[in-house]
Amino acid sequence: MTTQEISPSIDPAKRVLVRPRVTASNAAGLNTVVRVRHMEVMVDEPKEKGGSDLAPTPLETVLSGLVGCEGVIIHAVAKAIGFQYDRVEFECEGVADLRGARGVRGIRPYFESVRLVIDVRTDEPEKRFDLLQRNVELRCPVMNLFRDAGVSMEIEWRATPQTSNL
């Protein structure tokens, strides 16, 4: 463990598996209703692609999962190290070549790159902010899934003073 990593919050010798599960239905169109525990979410396409524009696209949903996961992991790491912050703002954009999803060989059907800006509203010193950042990037399952898939990840961390109205 380097000085930039905090100890795990779980017994590293015991395997603890999670099994997220969803079910879904699609009535032969572009709108899919997904059931997650007691909730329903939709996935759709914009009207210009033949959808009804009632919900995010699948790729937008994946980016939503990334920023949502980052938020959860930031909270967990901040709690573990006593890091004080009052909010986080995210900007996230992915680039994918649609040819891959349309069957063109040699073009991957998922993101080529993702740009993520994480703006943490905090008055913590830079050294503590670096500790938070390093540990979030090590622990975020979705971010690491993107990286392991060879997606180029451009991540910009910002620390904005809590008193700022930006």
C-alpha positions in Angstrom: 0.0 0.0 0.0 1.4 3.4 -1.0 1.0 6.5 1.0 -1.7 7.5 -1.6 -3.9 4.5 -0.8 -6.1 4.1 2.2 -6.8 0.7 3.8 -9.7 -1.3 2.4 -13.0 -1.0 4.4 -13.5 -4.7 4.1 -11.6 -7.9 4.9 -9.4 -8.4 1.9 -9.2 -12.2 2.5 -12.9 -12.7 2.2 -14.6 -12.7 -1.2 -17.9 -10.7 -1.1 -19.9 -10.9 -4.3 -22.6 -8.6 -5.3 -25.2 -9.6 -8.0 -27.0 -6.5 -9.4 -30.0 -7.7 -11.4 -32.4 -6.0 -13.8 -35.2 -7.3 -16.0 -36.6 -5.4 -19.0 -39.1 -5.5 -21.8 -39.1 -4.0 -25.2 -42.2 -4.0 -27.5 -40.3 -4.4 -30.8 -39.2 -0.7 -30.8 -36.5 1.6 -29.5 -38.0 2.1 -26.0 -37.0 -0.4 -23.3 -38.5 -0.4 -19.8 -36.0 -1.7 -17.3 -37.0 -2.9 -13.8 -34.4 -2.4 -11.1 -35.6 -3.6 -7.7 -38.9 -1.7 -7.1 -38.2 1.0 -9.8 -38.6 1.3 -13.5 -36.3 3.3 -15.8 -36.5 3.7 -19.5 -34.0 3.7 -22.3 -34.9 5.2 -25.6 -33.5 7.0 -28.7 -34.0 10.6 -29.9 -36.7 11.2 -32.5 -34.2 11.7 -35.2 -33.0 8.1 -34.7 -36.6 6.8 -34.7 -37.2 6.8 -31.0 -39.8 8.7 -28.9 -37.2 10.7 -27.0 -38.8 9.8 -23.7 -35.6 8.6 -22.0 -31.8 8.6 -22.2 -30.1 6.5 -24.9 -28.2 3.4 -23.9 -24.9 5.2 -24.2 -26.2 8.2 -22.1 -27.4 5.6 -19.5 -23.9 4.1 -19.4 -22.4 7.6 -18.8 -25.0 8.2 -16.1 -23.8 5.0 -14.4 -20.3 6.3 -14.5 -21.0 9.6 -12.8 -23.4 7.9 -10.4 -20.8 5.4 -9.4 -18.2 8.2 -9.0 -20.6 10.0 -6.6 -21.1 6.9 -4.5 -17.4 6.1 -4.3 -16.5 9.8 -3.6 -18.9 9.7 -0.6 -17.5 6.4 0.7 -13.8 7.4 0.4 -14.6 10.9 1.9 -16.3 9.2 4.8 -13.4 6.8 5.3 -10.8 9.6 5.5 -12.9 12.3 7.1 -12.8 14.4 4.0 -15.2 17.4 4.1 -17.1 18.5 1.0 -20.6 19.9 0.4 -21.3 18.8 -3.2 -19.8 17.4 -6.4 -20.7 18.5 -9.9 -20.0 16.3 -12.9 -19.7 16.9 -16.6 -19.3 13.8 -18.7 -19.1 13.2 -22.5 -18.3 10.1 -24.4 -17.2 9.6 -28.0 -18.3 6.5 -29.9 -18.2 5.7 -33.6 -21.7 4.7 -34.5 -20.4 2.5 -37.4 -19.4 -0.1 -34.8 -23.0 -0.5 -33.5 -24.1 -0.7 -37.1 -22.0 -3.7 -37.9 -18.9 -2.3 -39.5 -16.0 -4.7 -38.8 -13.0 -3.3 -37.1 -14.9 -0.5 -35.4 -15.7 -1.1 -31.8 -19.3 -0.6 -30.9 -18.6 1.2 -27.6 -16.9 4.4 -26.5 -13.5 5.3 -27.9 -13.0 8.0 -25.2 -14.7 9.6 -22.3 -14.1 13.0 -20.8 -15.1 13.4 -17.2 -14.8 16.6 -15.1 -15.3 16.1 -11.4 -15.7 19.4 -9.4 -15.6 18.8 -5.7 -16.8 21.7 -3.5 -14.3 21.5 -0.6 -12.0 23.6 1.5 -9.7 20.6 2.1 -5.9 21.1 1.4 -4.5 19.8 -1.9 -2.7 16.8 -0.3 -6.1 15.5 1.1 -7.8 16.2 -2.2 -5.1 14.1 -4.0 -5.7 11.3 -1.5 -9.5 11.4 -2.2 -8.9 11.4 -6.0 -6.4 8.6 -6.0 -8.6 6.3 -3.9 -11.8 7.1 -5.9 -10.1 6.2 -9.1 -8.7 2.9 -7.7 -12.1 1.9 -6.3 -14.8 3.0 -8.8 -16.0 -0.2 -10.5 -17.5 1.6 -13.5 -14.5 3.8 -14.2 -12.3 0.7 -14.0 -14.6 -1.2 -16.3 -14.1 1.6 -18.9 -10.4 1.6 -18.5 -10.2 -2.2 -18.7 -12.2 -2.0 -22.0 -9.5 0.2 -23.4 -11.6 3.4 -23.4 -9.4 6.5 -23.3 -10.3 8.3 -20.0 -9.6 12.0 -19.7 -10.4 12.8 -16.1 -10.1 16.3 -14.7 -10.5 16.8 -11.0 -11.3 20.3 -9.7 -11.5 21.5 -6.1 -13.7 24.6 -5.8 -13.9 26.4 -2.5 -17.2 25.6 -0.6 -17.9 29.3 -0.4 -18.0 29.7 -4.2 -21.3 30.0 -6.0 -19.9 28.6 -9.2 
